[in-house]
């Protein structure tokens, strides 16, 4: 009906036969995502902005659908799915983009990632992990395999989606609390760079399991 077409949400349920073609949802999401990308990065080439919008749209749709358990009637809300806040695909993608940006800025300064194996021996790692709350952060980032195993065992991809969100939350808290590139202590800075790279790797791998790409910017 015309009323359904104008609604900001779509009811989705395989069991009840409710839904809309994925391509149609992606087209609508990409159109809305493009508006946001254009406003944030007007200087970027148009084709590149369209690709980024498509990556955000697919990520938003995949995450929104996968975060629910089976047999759930889903009210697919376009605004919620594309939000950069809350349990959404763009929120998780943005955390990965932030981690990449820290490492990119390091290269732009003419620096390279340290040799973590040589710089962070067991003594250094123990000293850094004992400081602050880094143990909890590392623990949060190390549970990807457990989340995947639970998803396989239960047949519920929602376990992986939930882990991705929790990991993104942990990284965003870390990002706001520790200005990595501004750290003056060499040992602490190396450790923070390692943790950033570890987060990036885990976030990208987890999103890859969900079939979600990380855009170059958002």
C-alpha positions in Angstrom: 0.0 0.0 0.0 1.0 3.7 -0.3 1.1 3.9 3.5 3.5 1.0 3.7 5.8 2.6 1.1 6.0 5.8 3.1 6.7 4.1 6.4 10.2 4.5 7.8 10.3 0.7 8.5 9.6 -2.6 6.8 8.3 -5.7 8.6 10.5 -8.7 7.9 9.7 -12.4 8.9 10.6 -15.4 6.9 8.3 -17.6 9.0 5.3 -15.3 8.3 6.3 -14.5 4.7 6.8 -10.8 5.4 9.6 -8.8 3.7 11.0 -6.8 0.8 13.7 -7.6 -1.7 17.2 -7.1 -0.4 18.2 -5.1 -3.5 15.3 -2.7 -2.9 16.3 -2.2 0.8 20.0 -1.7 -0.2 19.0 0.9 -2.8 17.0 2.9 -0.3 19.8 2.6 2.3 22.5 3.6 -0.2 20.5 6.7 -1.2 20.3 7.8 2.4 23.9 6.9 3.2 25.1 8.9 0.2 23.5 12.0 1.6 25.6 11.6 4.8 28.8 10.7 2.9 28.3 13.7 0.6 27.9 16.1 3.5 30.9 14.7 5.3 33.3 14.3 2.4 32.3 16.7 -0.4 35.9 16.8 -1.7 36.1 13.1 -2.4 35.5 11.8 -6.0 31.8 11.1 -6.7 32.3 7.5 -7.7 34.3 6.8 -4.5 31.6 8.4 -2.4 29.0 6.1 -4.1 31.1 3.1 -3.3 31.4 4.1 0.4 27.7 4.7 0.6 27.1 1.2 -0.9 29.5 -0.3 1.7 27.6 1.4 4.5 24.2 0.4 3.1 25.2 -3.3 2.8 26.8 -3.2 6.2 23.7 -1.6 7.7 21.3 -4.1 6.2 23.5 -7.2 7.0 24.1 -6.2 10.6 20.5 -5.2 11.3 19.2 -8.6 9.9 21.9 -10.7 11.7 21.7 -9.1 15.1 18.3 -10.7 15.6 17.7 -14.4 16.5 15.8 -16.6 14.2 11.9 -16.5 14.1 11.9 -12.9 15.1 9.5 -10.5 13.3 11.8 -7.6 12.5 10.6 -4.0 12.0 13.4 -2.9 9.7 13.9 0.8 10.6 16.0 2.7 8.0 17.0 5.5 10.4 18.0 3.1 13.1 19.9 0.8 10.7 22.0 3.7 9.4 22.7 5.4 12.7 26.4 5.8 13.7 25.2 5.3 17.3 23.9 2.2 19.0 23.9 -1.4 17.9 24.2 -0.9 14.2 26.5 -1.9 11.3 27.7 1.7 10.7 28.7 2.0 14.4 30.9 -1.1 14.1 32.3 0.0 10.7 33.1 3.4 12.1 35.1 1.9 15.0 37.2 -0.1 12.4 37.7 3.1 10.3 38.9 5.0 13.4 41.4 2.3 14.2 42.7 2.4 10.6 42.9 6.2 10.7 45.2 6.1 13.7 47.6 3.8 11.8 47.2 5.8 8.6 48.1 9.1 10.4 51.2 7.3 11.8 52.3 6.6 8.3 51.5 10.1 7.1 54.0 11.3 9.8 56.6 9.2 8.2 56.6 6.6 10.9 56.1 2.9 10.7 54.5 0.5 13.0 57.1 -0.8 15.5 58.3 -4.4 15.5 55.9 -5.4 18.3 57.5 -8.8 18.8 60.9 -7.1 19.6 59.6 -4.1 21.4 56.9 -5.8 23.6 58.6 -8.7 25.4 56.8 -10.5 28.2 58.1 -8.1 30.8 56.9 -5.0 28.9 53.5 -6.6 28.2 53.0 -7.6 31.8 53.9 -4.1 33.0 51.6 -2.4 30.5 48.7 -4.8 31.1 49.0 -4.3 34.8 48.4 -0.6 34.4 44.9 0.8 34.0 42.2 -1.6 32.6 44.0 -3.0 29.6 43.4 -6.6 30.7 39.7 -6.1 30.2 40.2 -4.4 26.8 42.5 -7.2 25.5 40.1 -9.8 26.9 37.2 -8.2 25.1 39.1 -8.2 21.8 40.2 -11.9 22.1 36.7 -13.5 22.2 36.1 -13.6 18.4 36.7 -17.4 18.1 34.4 -18.0 21.0 31.6 -15.9 19.5 32.0 -17.7 16.1 31.9 -21.1 17.8 28.7 -20.2 19.7 27.1 -19.0 16.4 28.0 -22.2 14.6 26.8 -24.4 17.5 23.5 -22.6 17.9 22.9 -21.7 14.2 22.5 -18.1 15.4 24.8 -15.5 13.6 23.5 -13.0 16.2 26.3 -14.1 18.6 28.9 -12.8 16.1 26.9 -9.6 15.5 26.6 -9.0 19.3 30.4 -9.6 19.7 31.2 -7.1 16.9 29.1 -4.4 18.7 30.8 -5.1 22.1 34.2 -5.0 20.5 33.4 -1.7 18.8 32.2 -0.3 22.1 35.4 -1.4 23.8 37.5 0.2 21.1 35.5 3.5 21.1 36.0 3.8 24.9 39.7 3.1 24.4 39.8 5.6 21.5 38.4 8.4 23.7 40.4 7.6 26.8 43.9 7.1 25.2 45.1 9.6 22.5 47.5 7.0 21.0 49.6 9.3 18.8 50.0 12.0 21.4 51.4 9.5 24.0 54.9 10.7 24.9 56.2 7.6 26.8 57.8 5.4 24.0 56.9 2.1 25.7 53.3 3.1 26.4 53.0 4.5 22.9 54.2 1.2 21.3 51.8 -0.8 23.5 48.9 1.5 22.5 49.7 1.1 18.8 49.8 -2.7 19.3 46.4 -2.6 21.0 45.0 -0.4 18.2 46.3 -2.7 15.5 44.9 -5.7 17.4 41.5 -4.1 17.7 41.6 -3.3 13.9 42.5 -6.9 13.0 39.8 -8.3 15.2 37.1 -5.8 14.1 37.9 -6.4 10.4 37.9 -10.2 10.8 34.6 -10.2 12.7 33.0 -7.9 10.1 34.4 -10.2 7.4 32.6 -13.2 9.0 29.3 -11.1 8.8 30.1 -10.2 5.2 30.5 -6.5 6.0 33.3 -4.4 4.4 35.1 -1.6 6.1 34.9 1.7 4.1 38.0 3.8 3.7 36.2 6.7 5.5 32.7 7.4 6.8 
